[in-house]
Amino acid sequence: MELKEEIPRIYDKNLKHYGSPRIYHQLLQEGYHIGKTRVERLMRELDIQVVAKKRYKATNTSWVADTT
């Protein structure tokens, strides 16, 4: 398979949370001989960017003692 097909496959499989370092390591594990810079360039060409996970924010303050 061509790299321009493999990169989006890995990206979509991991819910768009994989950036170039993780995709690079995944490609190495799958037997591709490629550099990290090339993965970065191909991701830019394919217009692929990481979708950042939202951080957890506690909004419930029911544990705070009532001061009235």
N, C-alpha and C positions, 0 to 999 in steps of 0.2 A: 504494500500500500504506500502511496505517496505521503510525504510529511504534511502537505497541505490538507490532507484528509485525516491523518492521524491526530494532529494537534486539536482540531475542533471536536473529534470523537472523545479524546481524553478530557477536554475542557467541559463538554456537555455531560459526560458520565459523572463528573465530580461536582455537579450543580453549579458550575461557573465560578467555583471558589479556588481553582488552581491557577497560580501565576506561572511565569516562565521557569522558576527554579523547580517547582514540583513537576511540571510537564516535562522538563529536561530530564529529571531523574526517572520519571516513568518511561520515557523513550529509551533511556539507557537500559532499564530493566527488561524492556521488550526487545533488546538486541540492536537498536539503531546506534550508529556511530555518528554523533552530532555534537556540535558545540552549543554552549548556553547562549552565546551571542546570536547564533543562527536561529535558535528557538525564539528569542526576543524579537528578531527582525521579522520572522514569519508571522508571529502573533500580531505585530504592528500592521503588516500587510493584510492580514485577515481581519483587522479591526476587532481583535479580541482583547478584552480587558477584564480584570477580576471584578466580580461583584462582591463588595465587602459585606460580610455578615454584620447584622445589627447586634450591638452589644446589649447585654441584659441590663435593664435598669429597674431597680426595685421601686415601685410606686405606692405600695401599700404601707401605711404608717400606723396600722392598727396596733402594733406592738408597743407604740409610744404611750407612756402613762398619761392619763388624763390629768391635767394640772388645774382644772377649774374647781 
